């Protein structure tokens, strides 16, 4: 069966998408849920256990609180309340925690630590999956059972003010609400004022039972300035004042009212040392959880230290406090200190209801639930509870009853802890079988593509794919039989519950046939040429296959990096891999430079030099040159070609690049294991060193202009200078750096940022115009080169605006390394296009991590998406955030296009010059003719024309052929 290269590639991509979809379905499985989660009918509560005696308590216990106010402060870390910041900026809350009627906890939020999944965990008690990170930007209505659903069903009146995510999740639950946009991180005042302005009126009313307030200002400050910003202290003081207003109002209105009210202060997640969130660092997962109510008695001198609990425990505690059924999908445990002052029978009743709910969830999702230790503890607790009820009904007051009740209570709490831990592990397990099937398909297609690439890159290439031979081969049937056996064993196992097993046998069988066919095709390609290529007649028949040490390093490094992604620890610390590869590349280039300049040139490669004295233009590694005079001989080393200054620059360039990379590593800490360690960027970003940051930012912007202006047109050069001044003005306006004549005047910097945007668009427009001009005027190759560089300059200016001020040296070193590599390594050593492309890719990846990024979602700087915006606009915000995050790879890719284009233009000029001087006919525009000395030809015509053909069928796309 003959397939064109395009059809073959399309089929491979389609199968690849199928494999990735199956893998992702296993990696992001649907979390465990109760089968009746969408049913709104109320189930009767479990009756109180009895042992030979009848108990008349079959209803829920009465509520503990008449009103509940939930004050959620977004990104509130535990040390903001229980640490030095809490003592300094939140004195009223500190007093309540240390001496008032309250219970304090440190609630652990499970990853992903972003707002929408955390709200779901707080209200449902379940553990959301990582797929909710995507849903965080456009939250769908929550269909699961939750505290708010139960409260609405019980007739409770709920009022909400704050983050509009709540309104999207619970669209029909609030009797009154006012939502605010959560993604406009530049606003940290109005977004909270819009919540607080409702307080005085709503606290005076009695037409509500639950009041929810979600404050976003602290989270926005973290994104914009980090946790050490002086704005954090001001915001904490503001929140302390709000909490005092709410608490005093509740106390004044509950005199003589039973039951009393409760105020709950909590955070949805914390923030990292850079102010972001989403991952699992200590600062991101530990949040304060404080219950404040006159129902809690506290004796003088009673010192209570915050206990560590799970964030999912809040849903159970709120349900018990409001007298509601516990949400069906909750995996949390009751916070026992909240009910410890209640009578023993109520305590045991609360614990029993919580344990029964967890056991039901365990039965519905774990096939072998009877073997679970938590289930066995539950059965024992229930028997002891029944004995206690019998004794309680017979004699209500005795020491034996008290001791037995304490034992039952302890047994229940142990069972709750075990069940909660077991369910937390079962809520979202990886579907290993589906992941294995998807991985097999992906790897087989990738292997087939790699085996076909050297021969199938031509646009007219045709591939002979033998489909009949695998269908009748023994390997095919053996593989299909083995896969079917594995499928039956896995899907009939009592402990398995996977997506691939839920598919029909016809669909699963089709996937197994596909895997078997791909395996046979791969084996055939490895053992014999099962995929043949019909090359176009215009492409030469053979190409050079010589591999240098640098080629082997590049190939082994790239393959090794791909293989390292199979381990989670290497993914978490991927920056270490790229740092190692870039440093090794610098050492390899250093060896190559020394070898070429001191030990002589490669004898198998021609040596050439452009007639204008510029850097060599042939894509081969040699420091040599040609001479056109009579009797000229081929130089033996780079020292015969380069001047003293150029020679020393070539020798020093790899070490200079290596030094730059080492300095950049100390600027930002990234990854997981060492992300908490202090770095130079943290020191610069602190408010105590704003002067040093201002000097560094100014010098960096000056260096950016010096490195950019050399190839820009005068108009673009002026626009770049004005734009860089605008960047500094913007950072001064938002308070990141200092103006000598203006201090402590912080604004949003909208005018300054938009001024820079206008200049960026102007530079990009000028570059695009030059590109179009080069397309119209065929001989105007210089316009294309200048246009591409101006586009590159515009992107650099945009990156300077969006990057944090302490990251501006990253931009400077990126431009400096590009110049050093271009002028003193790639051109003198004549590296080919494939090597230069892969080197750009390596440096682009390394600079992604030099910025402080990681594979952790918490390292994404969301504030970059709101630079110059005074409102939330979705598309620009997404584009700006993506560009700021991937600025390093984007700028290196842009430089690659510039370099390859300039080299193509230079070769074209050399071809035209040689053609005019020799009267020769050059075969194609993709060839370069360079003179080398040849003693057999007389006079100035002593030459050998070496043609370099770009051959797309070669792995390294340059071929050497000699023509007379």
N, C-alpha and C positions, 0 to 999 in steps of 0.2 A: 504494500500500500504506500503510494507516494504522497508525501505531505510537504507543502511549502514551509519555509522557515517561519513565516508568520503564523500559519495554522498550527504548526507544532508548538510554537511558543504560547499561543492562545490556549491550546489544550492543556499544556503544563500549568499555566497560571490558573485555569479553572479547577484543575485537580488540586493544586496547591491551596486555593481558597477553601475547598471542601475539607482538606486536612486540617487547616488552621481553624476552621469553624468547629470541627469535632473536638480539637484540642481545647479551644477556649470554652466549649460547653462543659468539658471536664474540669477545667481550671477554675471556672466561675460557675459552680453548680447552683441550682436553686436551693436556697437555705431550707432547712427542715421546718415545716409548718404543720400546725394541726389541720387535719382534713376538713374540719368544720369552721375554718377561719373566716369564710365569707358569709356564713349564716348568721343572721342577726337575732335569732331566737335565743332567749336567755335559758341557761341550764340551771336547774336547782342546785344549790350548794351541797357539798358532801355532808352527810349527817355526822354528828359527833359519834366517835366509836364507843361501843358499849360492850360489856362482858357480863351477860346474864341479867343486866338491868336495863330498863328502857330509859332513853334520854329524850327529852322533849325539845332539845336545841337543834333544830334543823334549818334555821335561818342564819343569815349573816349577822355577825356581831354589830352593835350600833357604831356609828362613826366616832372617831376620836376628835375630829375638828369640825367646827361649823363652817368655817371659811378657810381657804388655802390660797395664799399668794405665792406664786413661783416666780422668782426673780433670777433670770438666766443671763449671766454676763458672758458674752462670747469671748473665747480664748482666755478665760480666767485660770491662770496657773495656781497650783496649790501654794507655792511660795509667795505669791502676791497677797495671800491672806494670812498664812501661818508663818511667813518669814519676816525679814526686816522691813520690806515694803509695806506689809500689812500693819505693822506696829506704827510706822511713820505716817502712812497716808490713809489708813482706815481705822482710826482710834475707836470709833463707836462699835464697829464689828469686832475688833480685838477685845473690847470689854465684854461683849456678849459671849464670845468664845471662851474667854478665861474665867469669867465670873457670873455670867448671866444664865438665864434659863434656856439652855440650848444643848444640842448634841452635834458634835463636829466629826466629819469623816473626810478621808482622802479617797475620792472615787476614781477608780482606774477605767479609762475609756479604751476600749479595744480598737485597733486600727481597722478601717481607715479613719483617722481623726479629722474628718471634715463635718460640716454642720448638719447636713440632711441625715446621714446615717446616725449621727449622735442623737438627734431629736427622735428618730425612730427608736433607738435603744432606750432613751429616757421614758418614752411614753408606752412602748410595747413590752420592754424587758427582753427583747430578742437581740441577737447579734447580727447586724446587717453585713453583707458581703462587700468585696471590693468593687463589684459592678455598680454599687450605689455611688461611687465616686463620679461616674459619668452622669447618673441621674441627679446629682447634686446641682447641676446647672439648670435643670428644668424638671423640678420635682413633680412626679405624678401623684394623684390622690392615693392615700394610704388605705388599703383595703383590709389590713390585718386588724385583729382585735387590739384595742389599746385602752388606756385609762380614760382618754377623752371619749371614746365610743361608749364605754360603760357609764361614764358620767352623764352623757347626753341621754342614754337609754333610761337612766334613773331619774331624769328630770332636772339634773343640775344645770345651772346657768353659767356659761363660760364666756369670759371676756378676754380678748387678746390684743396686745399692742407690741409691735416690734417687727422682727424679720419676717418678710412675706413668705418665707419657706413654710412656716406653720400654716398659712392660709392655703397654700397649694397642697400640703399634705392632708389637712383637715378642712376641706372647703365648706362643709355643712354643719360644723360642730359649734361654731361661735355665735352667740347672740349679738355680739358687737365686736368689731375688730378694726384695726388700722395698721396695714402692713407697710414696711419700709424696704427699699431696695438694699440687698445685702452685698452686692458685688462692687459698688462704687466705693473703693477702699480709700479714696482721697478725702472722703467726708467722715469726720469723726466727731462732729459737734451737732449738726442738724439731725443726723440719724438717731441720736439719743434724745435730743430735745423734743422730737416728734413723739417719743414715747412718754417722756416725763410730763409733758403738757396736759396729759389726760388724768394724771394721778389725783389731784385735789378733788375733782368732781366725782371720780369713780369711787374713791375711798369714802366719800360721804354718803354714797348710795347703799341700799340694802338689796338691790335686785340682782345680785350675783353670788355665786358660790365658789367659783374658781377664777382667779385673775392671773394671767400669764403675761410677764414682761420680758422681752428679749432685747437686750442692749448690745449693739454692734460696734460701738466706738472703740473699745479696747482692741478688738480684733483688727480693725482698720489701722490703728496706730501701729500694731505689731507688724502688719504687712508693709507699711510705709517706712517705719523707722526702727523696728526691732524692739525687744523687751527692755533695753537699757535707755530708751529715749526718755527725756524729761517729761514728755507728754503722758507717759504711762502713769507717773505719780499724780498728775493733775486729774487724769480720768479716774483713778482709784479713789481719790478724794471726792470727786463728783458722785461716784457710785455709793460711797459711804454715806453721803448726805441723803441720797435717794432712799437708801435702806433705812436710815433713821426716821425719815418722814413716814415711810410705810409702817414701821414697827410701832412708832408712837401713836399713829392713827388707829391701828388695830387694837392696841392696849386701851385706848380711850373709849372705844366703842364696844368692848367685850365685858365691861364691868357688870357682873351678875349674870352673864350669859353663859350657859353650858350647852354644848361643849365649847371650849375656847377656840380661837383662830390659830393658824400656823403660818409662818413665813419660811419659805424654803429658798435658800441662796445656793446656786450651783453654776457650774460652767459646762458647756458642751464638750470642750476640749481645751488643751493648753496651747502653748506656742513654743517653737524651738528657739535656739539661741539666735537665729536670724529673723525671728518673728513670724515664720510660716508654720504650717501644720499640715497633717495628713499622714504622718508616719508614726513611729513607735518609740521615739526618744522619751526620756523621763519627763521632760518639760511639756511634751505634747499629750501624754496619756494621763498624767496626774492632775486632777481638778478638785477643788474644794466642794464639799456637800455639807450644808449646815441647816439644821432644823431649829427654828426659834419659835417657842411657844410658852405661854404661862402654864401649860399643862405639865411641863418638865420641872420637877423640883430639884433644887441644888442647894446643898449645905455649904456653910462657910468653910473655906479651905479645901473644897472638893476640886482637885486639879485633874482635868481630863485631857488626855492627849488624843489627837485625832487618830481614829482607827482606819485601816485600809480596807476598803470594800470595793465591790464592782459597781459600775455605773448602772447596770441593769437592775440593781436592787431598788432603785428609786421607784420603778413602776409598781412593784409589789407593795412597797411601803405607802405610796400615795393611795393605792386601792384600799388598803386596810384603813388608812387614816380617814378616808371619805366614806367608808362602809360600802365599798363596791366589790364585785367579783374580780379576781385576779385575771389579767389578760391571759388568754389561752396559750400564747406562744412565748410567754415569759420564761427565762431561765434564771431569773434573779431570786435572791433570798430576802426575807423580811429583815430589815434593820432592827434587831431586837431591842436596842436601847430605847427606841421610840415607844415601845409597849411594856417596858419592864416595870412600870409603876401600876399597871393594870392588875386586876385580880388574877390569880393563878389559872382559873378556868378559862378566862378570856385569852390569856397568853397561850395556853395549850391549844385553844380553838384556832387562833391565828396561825400558829405553827402547823397545825394539822391541815388547814385549808391550803396553805402554801405547799406543803409536802405532797398532798393529793394532786394538786395541779401539776407539779413537776413529774410525778409518777405517770400521770396520763400522757404527758408529752413524751416521756421515755417509752411507754408502751407503743405509741403510735409511730415511733421513728427508729427504734432499736429492736431488731428481731429477737435477740437473745437478752431481753431486758431482765428476765428472772435471775440471770447470773450476775447482774450488776450489783456491786456492793451497796450502792445507795438504796436499791429496791429491798435488799435484805434488811438493811437498817430501818427502812420505813415500816416493814412488817413487824419488826420487833417493837418499834416505837408505838405503833398502833395497838398492839396487844397490851403494852404497859399503860397506854392511855386509857384503854377500856377498863383495866383494873383500877386505875385512879378514879374514873367516873363512878364505878360501882362503889368504891370506898367513899367518895365524896357524897353520893346520894344517901349513903347509910349514916355517916357521921361527918359533918361538914368541918369540924375543927379537931385536929389531932396532930401530934408531931409526926406520926407515921405518914399522914396525908401530905404534910409539907415536904418531907424527905422524898417520898415517891414522886410528888409533882416536880421537884427539882431534877430528879433522875430522868423523868419523861421529857422534860424541857431540854435537858442536855442531849438526850438521845435524838430528839427531833432536830436540834440544831446541827448535830453531826451528820444526820441523814440529809438535811438541806444542803450542807456544804458539799457532800459527796455527789448528790444528784445534780447540783448546779454545775460542778466541775465536769461531770460526765457529759451533760447536755451541751455545755459550751464547746466540748471537743467534737460533738456530733452535729452541731448546728450547720456547719458548712464544710464538710470534709471534701478533700480532692477526689474527683472521680478518676482514679488511676487507670482504669481500663479504657475509658474514652480518651484520656490523654495519651495512652500508649498507641491506640489506633491512629489518632491524628498525627502523632509523631512519626509513626512508620510511613504513612502516606507522604508527609512532607519531606522526610529524608530520602525516600526513593525518588521522588520527583526532582529534588535538588541534585542528587547524584546523576540522574539521567541528563539533566541540563548541563552539568559540569562536563560530562563526557561528550556532549554534543557541541558545546560552545566553540572549540577550536575549529570546527569544520562547518558550522551552520550559521555563521554571522553574516554571510553574504545575503543581500536582499533577494537574489535570484536562486539561492541554494535550494535544492530539493533533497528530501530525506526519504530513504527507503526503510519503512518501519515494518518489519515482518511480524504481523499479528497472528498468522496462522501457526507458526512453529511453536510459540509458547502454549497455545491452546492444546496442542497434542504432545507436549513434552511431559516427561515424568516429574520434573521439578515442579511444574505448575500444579499437578494433581496432588503431589505430596504436600506442597505448601497450603493448598486449599483445604486438604484434609486436616492438617495440623491446626490451621486457624479455626476451622469449624469445631474441632474438639475443644480448643481453648475457649471458644465462645460458649459452648454448651456447659463446660465446667464452671466458668465464671458466672454465667447467668442463672444456673440452677443452684448455686451456692446459697445457703441460707443467710449468710452474712452480707451478701452483695446487694447493692442498690445503685445501679449506674444507668446513665442515659442511653448508652449504646445498647444495653439489654432491653430497653423499653421500645426499641424500634422493631418493626415487623421483620420476620425472617427473610422476606424478599429483599428488603432494603439492606439488612445486615449482610446477607449473602452477596449482594452486588458489591458492597464495599470490600468484602473478603476476596472476591474474584478480581477486583481492581488491584488490590495489594499483591496478589499472586502474579498478575500480569506484569506489574511494574517490577517486581523482583526478578522475574524471568528476563525482562528487557535489560535490566541493569547487569545481570550476570552475563547475558549474551554480549553486551557492550564491553564488558571487562575481558571476556575470553576471546572474543573475535569481533571483527568490525561488523556489528549488526546494524549500525546506523551509518550509512554511506552518504557522502556529500558529492554532489555534482557542482564543481566550482564554475563560476562564470569564466568565459574565455579570456576576459580582460585581466583576471587576477593571476599572477605568476604561480607556477606550480609548486614551488617549495619555498620555505622560509627558514631563517636561521633559528636554531634551537639551542644556541649556546647560553648557559646560565652562569652568571657571575655570583660571587659571594653575596653581593648586595641583593640580587634577585632572590637567592635562597633565603636570606633574612626576611625580606618583604613577604615572600610566600609563606614561610613557616610562621612568622609573626601573625599574619592575618588568619591563617588556619588555626593557629593556637588560640587566638582570641575567640574565634567562633566556638571552638571546643570548650573553652573555659566557661562559656555561658550555660553549660549544662549543670553547673553547681551554683546554688543560691548564694553562697558566700562570695564567689567570684563576681556575681552580679551586684551584690551590695557594695563590694569594694572594687568595682570595675576600673575606677580611676587609677588604682595601683598598676593594673595591667597596662594601661595606656602610658603612664609615666615611665614604666620599665621599657616599653617598646620604643618610645621616643628617645630616651636616653641611650638605648642600645643602638638605635639608628644613627645618632650623633657620633658615637664611637666608631661605628662602621664607616661612616663618611670620613671621619678623621683618618682612619687607616687607609682608605682609598685615596684621599688627598695626598698623604705622605708617600704612598706607593707610586702614584703617578708623577709626583714632583721630585722625588729623590731616587726612585728605583727604575725610572724609565717608563715609557708608554707600553701599552699592549701591542705586541707586534702584529696581531691579526687584524687590527682595526686601522683604517686610514686616518690620517691626521690632517685637519683643515683649519683654515682661519679666514674669516671674511676679509675682503679686500679693503674695507674701510677701517680696519683696525679694531673693530668692535669685538665683543666676545664671540667665541666660536659658535657656529650655527648648526653643526651636525649633531644629531642625537646619539652620540657615542661617547664613551668615557675616555677622554684623552686630554692632556694639557698641552698638546703639541700644536703645530701650525705648519703652514706651507709657505713656500717662497716661490715667487714667479721668476726670479732671475735665473740666468744660466748657471748650471752646475749646482743649483741649490739642493741641499740634502735635507732629509726628514729629521727634525729635531728629536732628541732622545728623551727629553723630560720637559716638565712644565717650566722649569727655570730657564730654558732656552727660548720660551715664548713670552712669558709674563715678565713685567718689570719688577723691580725689587719691592715696590709698594704693593702691587697687585699680588705678588707671590706671598708676602706675609699676610695679607688679608685673606687669601685662600687658605693658608695654613691655620689661621686663627679663627676662621668663621665657625667650624664645628664646635670649638670650645666656647665661643661666644654664645652660640645657640644653646649649648648645654647649660651654661651659666644662667641664661635667661629662664630656661625651664625650671632650674632649681630655685630661683628667686620667686617664680610664680607659684611654686608649690607651697611656699610659706605664707602666701597671701590669704588663702582660704582653706579651711578644713572641710572635708567632705566625706562621703561614705556613711557608715554606720558606727563602726567601732571607735573611731577617733574624731567624730564630728563634734563632740563636746569639748575637745581640747581648744585652748585659746589659740588664735591665729592673729597675724598682723592686721587682717581686715577687721576683726573684732576690736582691736586696740584703736584703729583709726576711726571706726564708726561710733565709738563712745563719745559722749558729749564733752568729756574732759580734754579730748584731743582734736577738737574741731579746727583749731588753727593749723595743726600739722596736716590734717586732711585737706584743708583749703589750699595750702601750699602745694601739696602733692597733686591735687586735682588741676590746679592752674598749670603746673609744669607739664603734666600729662597732656593737657589740651594743646599746649604750645608744641610739644613733640609730635602730636598727631598731625598738626598743620605742617610742620617741617617735613614729615615723612610722606604726606599726601600731595603737597603742592608741586612736586617736581615734574609731574606729567599732566597736570591739569591745564586747561585753557585759562587765560586771565580772568574771564568772567566766573568760571567755577572756582578759581582760586580765591577770588574775593568773597564769593558766597560761602565758601567753606570757612574762611576766617570769621565772617560775621556769625555763621552758625555756631562755631565753637565758643565765641563770646556769649552767644545766647544760651548755650548749654550751661556755662558757669553762672549766668544770671538766673537761670531757672533753679539751679541747685541752691543758690543763695536765697532765692525767694521762698523756697520750701523749708529753709533752715538747715540744710545739710552742710553748707560751707558758709564762710564769712565774707562780707564786703567790708573793706576798711572803713567806709563812710556810712555803713548802714548795719545795725545790729538789732536782733530780737524783733524783727518785723516779718513774721512768718505768714505766708499766704499759700494759695494753691498753685501759683506759678502758671496759670493757664495762658496768660498773654505771652510770657516768655517762651513756653513750650510750643505754642502755635506759631510763633515767629520762626522757630527752628524748623518746624514742619514745612512751612512755606519755602524756606531755603532748600530743604531736602528735596521737595518736589521740583523746585527749579533746577537743581543739579541733575536730578534723574531725567527731567525733560530735556535738558541740554545734551546729556549723554545719549538718550534715545534718538534725538534729532541727528546727531552725528552718525549713529548706526544706520539710520535710514538713508542718510546721505551717502554712506559707503556702499549701500546696496544699489543706489541709483547710478553713481559714478563708479564703474567697475575698477578703475585704476587707483581709486582713492583709498588705499589700505590704511593710511595714517588716520583717517577719520574714524574708522572702525576701532583702531587701537585706543585713540583718545576717548571715544564714546564709551567704550567698555570701562576704561579707568575712571571716567567721571561717574558712571553708575556705581562702581566700587566705592568711590569717594562718598557718594550720597548715602550708601549703606553704612559706611563707617561713621558718618556724622549722625545718622539715626541711632546707631548702637551707642555712641557717646552720650546721647540724650537719655536713652532708656536704662543704661547700666548704672548700678549704684556708684557713687563717687569713688569709693575705695577700689572699685574694679576698673577704673580708667587705665591704670598701668597695664592691665591685661591687654587692652586695645593697643597701647604703645608697643609692648613687646611682640604682639602679633604682627604689626606692620614692620617692626625692625627685623624679626626673623624672616619674614617674607622677602625683604630686600637682601638680606645676607644670603639666604638660600638661592635666590634668583641670580644675583650678580657674581657670587664667589663660589658657588657649589654646582648648581644645575648647569649653568652655561659653560664654565671651564671644564667640567667633567663630562659634559655632553650626555646627560642621562636621557633615556628615551621617555616617550609620553606615558607609557604604562607605569614606569617607576615614579615619575613625577606626580601622576594622578594618585597613586597609593600613598605617597609621602604627604600630599595635601590632605588625604583622608585621615591619616594618622594624626597629623598636627591639628586638624579640625576637631577630632574627637578629644585630644588632649586639652585643647583650649575650652571645650565644653565643660570639663571638670576644673580647669584653672579658674573659671568664673565662679566656682563654688557650687556648681550643679552636681547632681547625683541621680541615680535611678530611683530616688525617693521623691514622692510627690511633694513633700514638704519643702524641697529646695526650689520649687517654682516661685519666682518673684511675681506675685499677682499685681503688685503695685505698678509695675511697668506698663500694664495694660490701661492705666488710667492717667498717664502723663498727658497733660494738656486737655483733659476732658473734665467738664463740670457736671456731667451726668453719665449714667450708665448707658453705653451704646454697645450692643453685643458684638457685632462684627469687628469694628476697630479694636475693641478690647481684646478679643481672641487673637487677632493678627499681631498686635503689639506685644502681647504676652508671649506668643510663640516666637516672635523674632528675638525678643530679649533673651529668652531661654536658650535658643539655638544660634545666638549671634556668632559664636566661635566657628562652628561648622559652616554657617552661611558665608561668612567673610572669607574663609579659606576656599570654599567652592567658587566664590566670585573671583578670587585671585587666580585660581586655576584656569578659569575661562580667559582671564586677561593674559596670563602667561602663554597659553597655547595659541591664542589668537595673535599675539605679538610675534611669536616664533614663526607662525605660518606666514605672516606678512613679511618678516625678514627673509625667510627662505624664498618667497616669491620674488622679492626684489633681487636677491642674489641670482636667481634663475634668469631673470630678465637681463641683468648685467652681463652674465656669462654668455647668454645667447647673443647679445649684441656684439660682444667682443670676439666670439669665436665663430659666429654665423652658424651655430648648431641649432638643431630642432629638438626642443625638449619634449619628451613623450607626453606628459600630462601635467596639469597644474599641481599635482601632488608629488612632484619630483624636485630634487635639488641637484644642481650640477656644480661641483666644486673641483677646482684644479689642484692636482698634486704633481710634484716633480717626477719626470720620467726621462732618463737620459737617452732613450732611443729616439726621441723626436727632436728635430733641430729647432734652435732659437726659442722665441716666445711661444711656439706651438708645442713645445715639449710639455705634454700634459696627459693626464689620464682622467677622463670624466667619470666620476663615481656617482651613480644615480641611486638615490634613496627612495624606494617606493613604499608608500604606506599601504600595507596589505591587511585588510580586515580579517583575513582568515588565520592570521598568526596570533599566538597568545600575546607576544610582545610585538607591537604593530609596525616594526620597522625592518626592512630587508635590504641587504646589500647586494647589488648586482653591478658588474663591470660592463661598460659599453665603450666601443672605440669611437 
